[in-house]
């Protein structure tokens, strides 16, 4: 039985950003950062697209974010996107993505 529910918005964003279901699941299972989502009862998780080690520290140029909601028995993937650069803490979701999610009727 499939554990994930994929919204149409998340599927279109995955196509737009070139993300596969397995890549989104990997971000979900092994996040580098976890934050509260902008929508009520949602969580946003992040993983760098790729990392390099410079002077002993991990650096990256792009992040992959997944916003999801836990239902009773399943996990609803609401959105997934690539963020250019390193996003600031506590502000992970670009306004463009928030606007698109609201227009799709997924959040108020």
C-alpha positions as CSV (number, residue, x, y, z in Angstrom):
1,X,0.0,0.0,0.0
2,X,1.3,3.4,-1.0
3,X,2.2,5.6,2.0
4,X,2.2,8.9,0.1
5,X,-0.6,11.0,-1.4
6,X,0.5,13.3,-4.2
7,X,-1.5,16.5,-4.9
8,X,-1.8,17.7,-8.4
9,X,0.2,20.8,-7.4
10,X,3.1,18.7,-6.1
11,X,3.1,16.6,-9.3
12,X,3.2,19.7,-11.5
13,X,6.0,21.3,-9.4
14,X,8.0,18.1,-9.5
15,X,7.7,18.1,-13.3
16,X,8.6,21.8,-13.4
17,X,11.7,21.4,-11.2
18,X,12.7,18.0,-12.6
19,X,12.2,16.1,-9.4
20,X,11.3,12.4,-9.2
21,X,9.1,10.7,-6.7
22,X,12.1,8.9,-5.3
23,X,14.0,12.2,-4.9
24,X,11.2,13.8,-3.0
25,X,10.9,10.7,-0.8
26,X,14.6,10.9,-0.1
27,X,14.3,14.5,1.0
28,X,11.3,13.5,3.2
29,X,13.2,10.6,4.9
30,X,16.6,12.3,5.3
31,X,16.1,16.1,5.7
32,X,18.9,18.4,6.6
33,X,16.5,21.0,8.0
34,X,12.9,20.8,9.2
35,X,10.6,23.8,9.7
36,X,7.0,24.5,10.2
37,X,5.1,25.0,6.9
38,X,3.2,28.1,6.1
39,X,-0.1,26.3,5.8
40,X,-1.7,25.1,9.0
41,X,-0.6,21.6,10.2
42,X,2.1,21.3,7.5
43,X,5.9,20.7,7.7
44,X,8.6,21.7,5.3
45,X,11.8,19.7,5.0
46,X,15.0,20.5,3.1
47,X,17.9,18.7,1.7
48,X,20.8,20.2,-0.3
49,X,20.7,19.1,-4.0
50,X,24.4,18.3,-3.8
51,X,27.1,19.2,-1.4
52,X,30.8,19.9,-1.5
53,X,33.3,20.1,1.3
54,X,35.3,23.3,1.5
55,X,37.8,23.9,4.3
56,X,36.1,21.1,6.3
57,X,32.6,22.5,5.9
58,X,29.7,21.3,3.8
59,X,28.5,23.9,1.2
60,X,25.8,23.8,-1.4
61,X,24.3,26.0,-4.1
62,X,20.8,24.7,-4.3
63,X,18.2,23.2,-1.9
64,X,15.2,20.8,-2.5
65,X,12.2,21.5,-0.3
66,X,9.1,19.4,0.3
67,X,6.0,20.5,2.1
68,X,3.8,17.8,3.5
69,X,0.9,17.2,5.8
70,X,0.4,14.1,8.0
71,X,-3.0,12.6,7.8
72,X,-4.3,9.8,9.9
73,X,-2.6,7.0,8.0
74,X,-0.8,8.7,5.1
75,X,1.5,11.5,4.2
76,X,0.1,14.1,1.8
77,X,2.8,15.8,-0.3
78,X,1.5,19.3,-0.9
79,X,4.4,20.9,-2.8
80,X,8.1,20.3,-3.8
81,X,10.5,22.9,-5.2
82,X,14.1,23.8,-5.7
83,X,15.5,26.9,-4.0
84,X,18.5,28.6,-5.5
85,X,21.2,29.2,-3.0
86,X,20.9,28.7,0.7
87,X,17.6,29.7,2.2
88,X,17.4,31.7,5.4
89,X,16.2,29.9,8.5
90,X,12.5,30.2,9.4
91,X,11.7,31.6,5.9
92,X,12.0,28.6,3.6
93,X,9.1,29.0,1.2
94,X,9.3,31.6,-1.7
95,X,6.3,33.9,-2.0
96,X,5.7,32.6,-5.6
97,X,5.1,29.0,-4.3
98,X,2.8,30.3,-1.5
99,X,0.7,32.2,-4.0
100,X,0.5,29.2,-6.3
101,X,-0.6,26.9,-3.4
102,X,-3.2,29.4,-2.4
103,X,-4.5,29.7,-5.9
104,X,-4.8,26.0,-6.2
105,X,-7.0,26.0,-3.1
106,X,-4.6,23.8,-1.0
107,X,-4.3,26.4,1.7
108,X,-6.3,29.5,2.7
